[in-house]
Amino acid sequence: MHYDVAVIGAGMAGQVTANYLARAGNCVLMLEQNHHAGGNMSGFTRNGFYFDGGDQSFESMGVVFPVLRDLLGVGPDDFIKARYRMVSSDFDFFVDSPEQVEHELCTAFPNEPGIAPLFREVKEVSRFLSANYDPWEFPLLIRGGARNGARLAPWLPRLKKWSTFRYRERACSVIRDPALRQWFSQIGYYRMPYLFFAGFWHIWAYDYWYPRGGMQSLHDRLTAAFRAHGGEALFNTDVTRINLDSSGRRAVSVDTAGGERYHADRFVYAGDYKALVNTVLGPEVFPRRYVRRINDAALTEEIVGVYLGLSMDNDELSGYLGGAHHPFYFPNYRVIFPNASSPEDVHRTMWVALNHFGSQSPSAPKGKSTLTLQTYSSFAWQDYWKNGSASHRRSPEYREFKQRVGMELVELAEHLVPGLRDRIEFMDVGTPLSSERFSRNTNGSTGGWCYDDQVSPVWRLPSLNRIKTPVANVLCAGHYALWPGGVISAAYCGRLVARMMGALGGQGRR
């Protein structure tokens, strides 16, 4: 069979693109190497316990919800508003507003004069975000128009200033205590620009959400909607190559690891961009300098996740967590980004996030509960987690080592959930090697290209995206195609690519 469009990858971007294209009347094939859709947002069930494998919630920023409402007809009742809690030896507070966070930190550190001036500008960023987007409406930057442009114009000088990590360092320099200054300067993704650092205090308070039933249920609904519009979705189907015609200028088909070949007129690649350049299209398609740049480009951090099925009910666990969905525990104010040479006990002294939505979205048999622990890690750490290589064939040493790291995170989590280890009925640990295997993101990266404005390959003008490729009928969608990465960029990029292909105007082929 010949298709109008083949979409490669069924994460958020692939699903959004495929849905819009199919709804417009195109004959669309969606190919996914995993056994179900979702990518970094997919979930899994073990021994009756459901877990979200990667993302534990997401922000809308006026992008994700309008897209999902358009495609699925969802509303606020379909989502749980996530609540964050920050805990250390000095403080224990909920992130309910930037003003409240400032008050709590000033109370915890009464001799630190820099907190108030730092948060003066954080609150200015919050004011900008409040004025210019609603979670359920596309923001002014996307809606466009002269009137909207005029409303944004006064903010442009500040947005330019806020868009760098260098300014974040300058803003945080008002904090006198070196450890606390390092915490403010580095918390979040590596070298994250000031706008993201300040903006997170706002979106943690007002704009993080979780789909009732779990992340996988959301993606299952997107897949069902796609099929209802006549789309064909194939899972366990790993695309290894996009084939070009004799001119080398147009794609004609894709090959899979299973030996199948599928033909289409147009192609959307919604997968790992480094794989696109090195194997799927191949380095011969791109300029040599560009290939080197992509191969050298840094990615966002990797995560280690510990998935726990517990012999305590949701009410008991939620009580320990204070009703928060995402408590963060900080044993110190050092912000560590592990690398290949970090010591074996590096995770023992790092922050840990405890994720639990309890009775609002049941994920365990009656009388039991689930808890997911996460922190940063490294793909190549300790000789690939004692595996000796990145091979999918896992060594006994690897399996033993990841369980040891899992128990180190359990030990940290026991500062909030006393006796946690004695209540574990099921435990599994997902390393960055696991994330790469199931998402195919290089090294298990969680959010596309590095957030550092100095090294991101899509930061410099005029190339603020990687949607177009040297092959005219191959476009890219996802968090590698539009910076900064994450769920917002994936959803918006999927919609943008569909619009570029005529789908939003109902101009697709029938």
GIRA-V275797 format. One record per pair of residues at least 6 apart in sequence whose ideal C-beta (glycine too) atoms are under 8 Angstrom apart, sorted by the first residue. I is the first residue (numbers start at 1). J is the second residue. If there is no record, write none. Layout:
i:I j:J
i:I j:J
This chain:
i:1 j:262
i:1 j:263
i:2 j:263
i:2 j:264
i:2 j:265
i:3 j:27
i:3 j:28
i:3 j:29
i:3 j:232
i:3 j:262
i:3 j:263
i:3 j:264
i:3 j:265
i:4 j:21
i:4 j:26
i:4 j:27
i:4 j:28
i:4 j:264
i:4 j:265
i:4 j:266
i:4 j:508
i:4 j:509
i:5 j:18
i:5 j:21
i:5 j:26
i:5 j:27
i:5 j:28
i:5 j:29
i:5 j:264
i:5 j:265
i:5 j:266
i:5 j:267
i:5 j:268
i:5 j:501
i:6 j:28
i:6 j:29
i:6 j:30
i:6 j:31
i:6 j:254
i:6 j:262
i:6 j:264
i:6 j:266
i:6 j:267
i:6 j:268
i:7 j:14
i:7 j:17
i:7 j:18
i:7 j:21
i:7 j:28
i:7 j:29
i:7 j:30
i:7 j:31
i:7 j:267
i:7 j:268
i:7 j:270
i:8 j:14
i:8 j:31
i:8 j:239
i:8 j:242
i:8 j:254
i:8 j:267
i:8 j:268
i:8 j:269
i:8 j:270
i:8 j:271
i:8 j:280
i:9 j:31
i:9 j:32
i:9 j:39
i:9 j:269
i:9 j:270
i:9 j:271
i:9 j:478
i:10 j:18
i:10 j:30
i:10 j:31
i:10 j:32
i:10 j:34
i:10 j:36
i:10 j:37
i:10 j:38
i:10 j:39
i:10 j:219
i:10 j:223
i:10 j:233
i:10 j:235
i:10 j:270
i:11 j:37
i:11 j:38
i:11 j:39
i:11 j:40
i:11 j:41
i:11 j:270
i:11 j:271
i:11 j:439
i:11 j:478
i:11 j:490
i:12 j:39
i:12 j:41
i:12 j:219
i:12 j:478
i:12 j:487
i:12 j:490
i:12 j:491
i:12 j:494
i:13 j:270
i:13 j:477
i:13 j:478
i:13 j:479
i:13 j:481
i:13 j:490
i:13 j:491
i:13 j:493
i:13 j:494
i:13 j:497
i:14 j:30
i:14 j:32
i:14 j:37
i:14 j:39
i:14 j:268
i:14 j:270
i:14 j:271
i:14 j:477
i:14 j:478
i:14 j:494
i:15 j:30
i:15 j:37
i:15 j:219
i:15 j:222
i:15 j:223
i:15 j:226
i:15 j:494
i:16 j:67
i:16 j:71
i:16 j:222
i:16 j:477
i:16 j:490
i:16 j:491
i:16 j:494
i:16 j:495
i:16 j:498
i:17 j:268
i:17 j:270
i:17 j:477
i:17 j:494
i:17 j:495
i:17 j:497
i:17 j:498
i:18 j:28
i:18 j:30
i:18 j:226
i:18 j:231
i:18 j:233
i:18 j:268
i:19 j:71
i:19 j:222
i:19 j:225
i:19 j:226
i:19 j:229
i:19 j:231
i:20 j:71
i:20 j:494
i:20 j:495
i:20 j:498
i:20 j:499
i:20 j:503
i:20 j:504
i:21 j:28
i:21 j:231
i:21 j:268
i:21 j:498
i:21 j:501
i:21 j:503
i:21 j:508
i:22 j:28
i:22 j:226
i:22 j:229
i:22 j:230
i:22 j:231
i:23 j:71
i:23 j:229
i:23 j:503
i:24 j:498
i:24 j:502
i:24 j:503
i:24 j:504
i:24 j:505
i:24 j:506
i:24 j:507
i:24 j:508
i:25 j:506
i:25 j:508
i:25 j:509
i:25 j:510
i:26 j:503
i:26 j:508
i:26 j:509
i:26 j:510
i:27 j:230
i:27 j:509
i:28 j:226
i:28 j:230
i:28 j:231
i:28 j:232
i:29 j:231
i:29 j:232
i:29 j:233
i:29 j:234
i:29 j:262
i:29 j:264
i:30 j:226
i:30 j:231
i:30 j:232
i:30 j:233
i:30 j:234
i:31 j:234
i:31 j:237
i:31 j:239
i:31 j:254
i:31 j:256
i:31 j:262
i:32 j:233
i:32 j:234
i:32 j:235
i:32 j:236
i:32 j:237
i:33 j:236
i:33 j:237
i:33 j:238
i:33 j:239
i:33 j:257
i:33 j:440
i:34 j:42
i:34 j:235
i:34 j:236
i:34 j:438
i:34 j:439
i:35 j:235
i:35 j:236
i:36 j:42
i:36 j:216
i:36 j:219
i:36 j:220
i:36 j:223
i:36 j:235
i:37 j:219
i:37 j:220
i:37 j:222
i:37 j:223
i:37 j:233
i:37 j:235
i:38 j:53
i:38 j:215
i:38 j:216
i:38 j:219
i:39 j:54
i:39 j:439
i:39 j:441
i:40 j:53
i:40 j:54
i:40 j:55
i:40 j:435
i:40 j:439
i:40 j:441
i:40 j:446
i:41 j:52
i:41 j:54
i:41 j:55
i:41 j:58
i:41 j:215
i:41 j:216
i:41 j:218
i:41 j:219
i:41 j:487
i:42 j:52
i:42 j:53
i:42 j:54
i:42 j:215
i:42 j:216
i:42 j:219
i:42 j:438
i:42 j:439
i:43 j:50
i:43 j:51
i:43 j:52
i:43 j:53
i:43 j:214
i:43 j:215
i:43 j:216
i:43 j:217
i:44 j:50
i:44 j:51
i:44 j:53
i:44 j:216
i:45 j:51
i:46 j:307
i:46 j:309
i:46 j:426
i:46 j:428
i:47 j:309
i:47 j:425
i:47 j:426
i:48 j:309
i:48 j:364
i:48 j:365
i:48 j:368
i:49 j:307
i:49 j:309
i:49 j:363
i:49 j:364
i:49 j:365
i:49 j:368
i:49 j:370
i:49 j:426
i:50 j:214
i:50 j:216
i:50 j:363
i:50 j:364
i:50 j:370
i:51 j:307
i:51 j:363
i:51 j:370
i:51 j:372
i:52 j:214
i:52 j:215
i:52 j:216
i:52 j:355
i:52 j:372
i:53 j:305
i:53 j:430
i:53 j:435
i:53 j:438
i:54 j:215
i:54 j:303
i:54 j:305
i:54 j:435
i:54 j:439
i:54 j:446
i:55 j:215
i:55 j:487
i:56 j:210
i:56 j:326
i:56 j:353
i:56 j:355
i:56 j:372
i:56 j:374
i:57 j:82
i:57 j:208
i:57 j:209
i:57 j:210
i:57 j:325
i:57 j:326
i:57 j:355
i:58 j:64
i:58 j:208
i:58 j:209
i:58 j:210
i:58 j:486
i:58 j:487
i:58 j:488
i:59 j:203
i:59 j:207
i:59 j:208
i:59 j:209
i:59 j:487
i:59 j:488
i:60 j:135
i:60 j:136
i:60 j:207
i:60 j:209
i:60 j:488
i:61 j:133
i:61 j:135
i:61 j:139
i:61 j:203
i:61 j:207
i:61 j:488
i:62 j:133
i:62 j:134
i:62 j:135
i:62 j:136
i:62 j:137
i:62 j:138
i:62 j:139
i:62 j:142
i:63 j:138
i:63 j:139
i:63 j:142
i:63 j:488
i:63 j:491
i:63 j:492
i:64 j:487
i:64 j:488
i:64 j:491
i:65 j:74
i:65 j:135
i:65 j:136
i:65 j:209
i:66 j:136
i:66 j:137
i:66 j:138
i:67 j:491
i:67 j:492
i:67 j:494
i:67 j:495
i:68 j:74
i:68 j:218
i:68 j:491
i:69 j:75
i:69 j:136
i:71 j:222
i:71 j:225
i:72 j:221
i:72 j:222
i:72 j:225
i:76 j:136
i:78 j:211
i:78 j:212
i:79 j:209
i:79 j:210
i:79 j:211
i:79 j:212
i:80 j:209
i:80 j:210
i:80 j:211
i:80 j:212
i:80 j:325
i:80 j:357
i:80 j:360
i:80 j:361
i:81 j:208
i:81 j:209
i:82 j:208
i:82 j:209
i:82 j:210
i:82 j:325
i:82 j:326
i:83 j:94
i:83 j:95
i:83 j:96
i:83 j:323
i:83 j:324
i:83 j:325
i:83 j:326
i:84 j:94
i:84 j:95
i:84 j:204
i:84 j:205
i:84 j:208
i:84 j:324
i:84 j:325
i:84 j:326
i:84 j:327
i:84 j:328
i:85 j:92
i:85 j:93
i:85 j:94
i:85 j:95
i:85 j:321
i:85 j:322
i:85 j:324
i:85 j:326
i:85 j:327
i:85 j:328
i:86 j:92
i:86 j:93
i:86 j:94
i:86 j:95
i:86 j:101
i:86 j:327
i:86 j:328
i:86 j:330
i:87 j:327
i:87 j:328
i:87 j:329
i:87 j:330
i:87 j:415
i:87 j:416
i:88 j:329
i:88 j:330
i:88 j:331
i:88 j:332
i:88 j:333
i:89 j:331
i:90 j:108
i:90 j:109
i:91 j:104
i:91 j:105
i:91 j:107
i:91 j:108
i:93 j:100
i:93 j:101
i:93 j:104
i:93 j:105
i:94 j:100
i:94 j:322
i:94 j:324
i:95 j:101
i:95 j:201
i:95 j:204
i:95 j:205
i:96 j:205
i:97 j:205
i:97 j:206
i:98 j:119
i:98 j:122
i:98 j:123
i:98 j:126
i:98 j:201
i:98 j:202
i:98 j:205
i:99 j:123
i:100 j:205
i:101 j:119
i:101 j:201
i:101 j:205
i:102 j:115
i:102 j:116
i:102 j:119
i:102 j:122
i:102 j:123
i:105 j:112
i:105 j:115
i:105 j:119
i:106 j:112
i:106 j:115
i:106 j:116
i:109 j:115
i:109 j:177
i:109 j:180
i:112 j:175
i:112 j:176
i:112 j:177
i:112 j:180
i:113 j:174
i:113 j:176
i:114 j:174
i:114 j:175
i:114 j:176
i:114 j:181
i:115 j:175
i:117 j:174
i:118 j:171
i:118 j:172
i:118 j:174
i:118 j:175
i:118 j:184
i:121 j:171
i:121 j:198
i:122 j:198
i:122 j:201
i:124 j:158
i:125 j:162
i:125 j:195
i:125 j:198
i:125 j:199
i:125 j:202
i:126 j:198
i:126 j:199
i:126 j:201
i:126 j:202
i:128 j:155
i:128 j:158
i:128 j:159
i:129 j:199
i:129 j:202
i:129 j:203
i:130 j:202
i:130 j:206
i:132 j:139
i:132 j:140
i:132 j:141
i:132 j:151
i:132 j:152
i:132 j:155
i:133 j:139
i:133 j:140
i:135 j:206
i:135 j:207
i:135 j:209
i:140 j:148
i:140 j:149
i:140 j:151
i:140 j:152
i:141 j:152
i:142 j:492
i:159 j:195
i:161 j:167
i:161 j:194
i:162 j:193
i:162 j:194
i:162 j:195
i:162 j:198
i:163 j:193
i:163 j:194
i:163 j:195
i:163 j:453
i:164 j:193
i:164 j:194
i:164 j:453
i:164 j:454
i:165 j:191
i:165 j:192
i:165 j:193
i:165 j:194
i:165 j:452
i:165 j:453
i:165 j:454
i:167 j:193
i:167 j:194
i:168 j:185
i:168 j:192
i:168 j:193
i:168 j:194
i:168 j:197
i:169 j:185
i:171 j:194
i:172 j:181
i:172 j:184
i:172 j:185
i:173 j:181
i:175 j:181
i:175 j:184
i:179 j:332
i:179 j:333
i:179 j:334
i:180 j:333
i:182 j:333
i:182 j:334
i:182 j:335
i:183 j:330
i:183 j:333
i:183 j:334
i:183 j:335
i:184 j:197
i:185 j:335
i:186 j:335
i:187 j:197
i:187 j:335
i:188 j:196
i:188 j:197
i:188 j:200
i:188 j:451
i:189 j:196
i:189 j:300
i:189 j:301
i:189 j:447
i:189 j:450
i:189 j:451
i:190 j:298
i:190 j:300
i:190 j:301
i:190 j:337
i:190 j:450
i:190 j:451
i:190 j:452
i:191 j:450
i:191 j:451
i:191 j:452
i:191 j:453
i:191 j:454
i:192 j:451
i:192 j:452
i:193 j:451
i:193 j:453
i:196 j:451
i:196 j:484
i:208 j:326
i:210 j:325
i:210 j:357
i:210 j:361
i:211 j:217
i:211 j:218
i:211 j:361
i:212 j:360
i:212 j:361
i:213 j:361
i:214 j:361
i:214 j:363
i:223 j:233
i:226 j:233
i:227 j:233
i:237 j:256
i:237 j:258
i:237 j:260
i:238 j:256
i:238 j:257
i:238 j:258
i:239 j:254
i:239 j:255
i:239 j:256
i:239 j:257
i:239 j:271
i:239 j:280
i:240 j:255
i:240 j:256
i:240 j:257
i:240 j:279
i:240 j:280
i:241 j:254
i:241 j:255
i:241 j:279
i:241 j:280
i:241 j:282
i:242 j:251
i:242 j:253
i:242 j:254
i:242 j:267
i:242 j:269
i:242 j:280
i:242 j:281
i:242 j:471
i:242 j:474
i:243 j:251
i:243 j:252
i:243 j:253
i:243 j:254
i:243 j:255
i:243 j:261
i:244 j:250
i:244 j:251
i:244 j:252
i:244 j:285
i:244 j:471
i:245 j:251
i:245 j:252
i:248 j:285
i:249 j:471
i:249 j:472
i:250 j:471
i:250 j:472
i:250 j:473
i:251 j:264
i:251 j:267
i:251 j:471
i:251 j:473
i:251 j:474
i:252 j:263
i:252 j:264
i:253 j:261
i:253 j:262
i:253 j:263
i:253 j:264
i:254 j:261
i:254 j:262
i:254 j:264
i:254 j:267
i:255 j:261
i:256 j:262
i:265 j:473
i:266 j:473
i:266 j:474
i:266 j:475
i:266 j:501
i:267 j:473
i:267 j:474
i:267 j:475
i:268 j:474
i:268 j:475
i:268 j:476
i:268 j:477
i:268 j:497
i:268 j:501
i:269 j:276
i:269 j:280
i:269 j:281
i:269 j:469
i:269 j:474
i:269 j:475
i:269 j:476
i:269 j:477
i:270 j:476
i:270 j:477
i:270 j:478
i:270 j:494
i:271 j:280
i:271 j:440
i:271 j:478
i:272 j:440
i:272 j:441
i:272 j:442
i:272 j:480
i:273 j:294
i:273 j:448
i:273 j:466
i:273 j:476
i:273 j:480
i:273 j:481
i:274 j:294
i:274 j:295
i:274 j:297
i:274 j:442
i:275 j:440
i:275 j:442
i:276 j:469
i:276 j:476
i:277 j:283
i:277 j:286
i:277 j:290
i:277 j:291
i:277 j:294
i:277 j:295
i:278 j:291
i:278 j:295
i:281 j:469
i:281 j:471
i:281 j:474
i:283 j:291
i:285 j:469
i:285 j:470
i:285 j:471
i:286 j:294
i:286 j:470
i:293 j:457
i:294 j:457
i:297 j:449
i:297 j:450
i:297 j:455
i:297 j:456
i:297 j:457
i:298 j:449
i:298 j:450
i:298 j:452
i:298 j:455
i:298 j:456
i:299 j:441
i:299 j:442
i:299 j:443
i:299 j:445
i:299 j:448
i:299 j:449
i:299 j:450
i:300 j:445
i:300 j:446
i:300 j:447
i:300 j:448
i:300 j:449
i:300 j:450
i:300 j:451
i:300 j:485
i:301 j:337
i:301 j:376
i:301 j:377
i:301 j:445
i:301 j:446
i:301 j:447
i:302 j:376
i:302 j:377
i:302 j:378
i:302 j:379
i:302 j:432
i:302 j:435
i:302 j:443
i:302 j:444
i:302 j:445
i:302 j:446
i:303 j:374
i:303 j:375
i:303 j:376
i:303 j:377
i:303 j:432
i:303 j:435
i:303 j:444
i:303 j:446
i:304 j:347
i:304 j:374
i:304 j:375
i:304 j:376
i:304 j:377
i:304 j:402
i:304 j:405
i:304 j:406
i:304 j:409
i:304 j:429
i:304 j:430
i:304 j:431
i:304 j:432
i:305 j:372
i:305 j:373
i:305 j:374
i:305 j:429
i:305 j:430
i:306 j:372
i:306 j:373
i:306 j:374
i:306 j:406
i:306 j:409
i:306 j:410
i:306 j:427
i:306 j:428
i:306 j:429
i:306 j:430
i:307 j:370
i:307 j:372
i:307 j:426
i:307 j:427
i:307 j:428
i:307 j:429
i:307 j:430
i:308 j:370
i:308 j:371
i:308 j:372
i:308 j:373
i:308 j:410
i:308 j:420
i:308 j:424
i:308 j:426
i:308 j:427
i:309 j:364
i:309 j:368
i:309 j:369
i:309 j:370
i:309 j:424
i:309 j:425
i:309 j:426
i:309 j:427
i:310 j:317
i:310 j:364
i:310 j:368
i:310 j:369
i:310 j:370
i:310 j:371
i:310 j:420
i:310 j:423
i:310 j:424
i:310 j:425
i:311 j:367
i:311 j:368
i:311 j:423
i:311 j:424
i:311 j:425
i:312 j:368
i:312 j:369
i:312 j:423
i:313 j:366
i:313 j:367
i:313 j:368
i:313 j:369
i:314 j:356
i:314 j:358
i:314 j:359
i:314 j:362
i:314 j:364
i:314 j:369
i:315 j:358
i:315 j:359
i:316 j:369
i:317 j:356
i:317 j:358
i:317 j:369
i:317 j:371
i:317 j:417
i:318 j:356
i:318 j:358
i:318 j:359
i:320 j:416
i:320 j:417
i:320 j:418
i:321 j:327
i:321 j:354
i:321 j:356
i:321 j:416
i:321 j:417
i:325 j:355
i:325 j:356
i:325 j:357
i:325 j:358
i:326 j:353
i:326 j:354
i:326 j:355
i:327 j:353
i:327 j:354
i:327 j:416
i:328 j:351
i:328 j:352
i:328 j:353
i:328 j:354
i:329 j:351
i:329 j:352
i:329 j:353
i:329 j:354
i:329 j:412
i:329 j:413
i:329 j:415
i:329 j:416
i:330 j:351
i:331 j:349
i:331 j:350
i:331 j:351
i:331 j:412
i:331 j:415
i:332 j:349
i:334 j:349
i:335 j:351
i:336 j:342
i:336 j:346
i:336 j:349
i:336 j:350
i:336 j:376
i:337 j:376
i:337 j:378
i:338 j:346
i:338 j:347
i:338 j:350
i:338 j:376
i:338 j:377
i:338 j:378
i:338 j:381
i:339 j:378
i:339 j:380
i:339 j:381
i:340 j:378
i:340 j:380
i:340 j:381
i:340 j:382
i:342 j:378
i:342 j:381
i:342 j:382
i:344 j:382
i:345 j:408
i:346 j:381
i:347 j:375
i:347 j:377
i:347 j:405
i:347 j:408
i:347 j:409
i:348 j:408
i:348 j:411
i:348 j:412
i:350 j:375
i:350 j:376
i:350 j:412
i:351 j:375
i:352 j:373
i:352 j:374
i:352 j:375
i:352 j:409
i:352 j:412
i:352 j:413
i:353 j:373
i:353 j:374
i:353 j:375
i:354 j:371
i:354 j:372
i:354 j:373
i:354 j:413
i:354 j:416
i:354 j:417
i:355 j:371
i:355 j:372
i:355 j:373
i:355 j:374
i:356 j:369
i:356 j:370
i:356 j:371
i:356 j:372
i:357 j:363
i:358 j:369
i:363 j:369
i:363 j:370
i:364 j:370
i:368 j:425
i:371 j:413
i:371 j:417
i:371 j:420
i:373 j:406
i:373 j:409
i:373 j:410
i:373 j:412
i:373 j:413
i:375 j:409
i:377 j:431
i:377 j:432
i:378 j:432
i:379 j:390
i:379 j:432
i:379 j:433
i:379 j:436
i:379 j:443
i:379 j:444
i:380 j:390
i:380 j:443
i:381 j:432
i:382 j:401
i:384 j:390
i:384 j:398
i:384 j:433
i:385 j:398
i:385 j:401
i:385 j:402
i:385 j:431
i:385 j:432
i:385 j:433
i:386 j:395
i:386 j:397
i:386 j:398
i:386 j:400
i:386 j:401
i:387 j:394
i:387 j:395
i:387 j:397
i:387 j:398
i:387 j:433
i:388 j:395
i:388 j:397
i:390 j:433
i:390 j:436
i:392 j:437
i:394 j:433
i:398 j:433
i:402 j:429
i:402 j:431
i:403 j:427
i:403 j:429
i:405 j:429
i:405 j:431
i:406 j:427
i:406 j:429
i:407 j:421
i:410 j:420
i:410 j:421
i:410 j:424
i:411 j:421
i:413 j:420
i:414 j:420
i:414 j:421
i:431 j:444
i:432 j:443
i:432 j:444
i:433 j:444
i:434 j:444
i:435 j:441
i:435 j:444
i:435 j:446
i:436 j:442
i:436 j:443
i:436 j:444
i:447 j:479
i:447 j:484
i:447 j:485
i:447 j:486
i:448 j:478
i:448 j:479
i:448 j:480
i:448 j:483
i:448 j:484
i:448 j:485
i:448 j:486
i:448 j:489
i:449 j:456
i:449 j:457
i:449 j:458
i:449 j:480
i:449 j:483
i:449 j:484
i:449 j:485
i:450 j:456
i:451 j:484
i:453 j:459
i:456 j:483
i:456 j:484
i:457 j:466
i:458 j:464
i:458 j:465
i:458 j:466
i:458 j:482
i:458 j:483
i:459 j:483
i:464 j:482
i:464 j:483
i:465 j:481
i:465 j:482
i:465 j:483
i:465 j:493
i:466 j:476
i:466 j:480
i:466 j:481
i:466 j:482
i:467 j:475
i:467 j:476
i:467 j:477
i:467 j:481
i:467 j:482
i:467 j:493
i:467 j:496
i:467 j:497
i:467 j:500
i:468 j:475
i:468 j:476
i:469 j:475
i:469 j:476
i:475 j:497
i:475 j:500
i:475 j:501
i:476 j:497
i:477 j:490
i:477 j:493
i:477 j:494
i:477 j:496
i:477 j:497
i:478 j:489
i:478 j:490
i:478 j:493
i:478 j:494
i:479 j:485
i:479 j:486
i:479 j:487
i:479 j:489
i:479 j:490
i:479 j:493
i:481 j:489
i:481 j:493
i:481 j:497
i:482 j:489
i:482 j:492
i:482 j:493
i:482 j:496
i:483 j:489
i:495 j:504
i:498 j:504
i:499 j:505
i:501 j:508
i:502 j:508
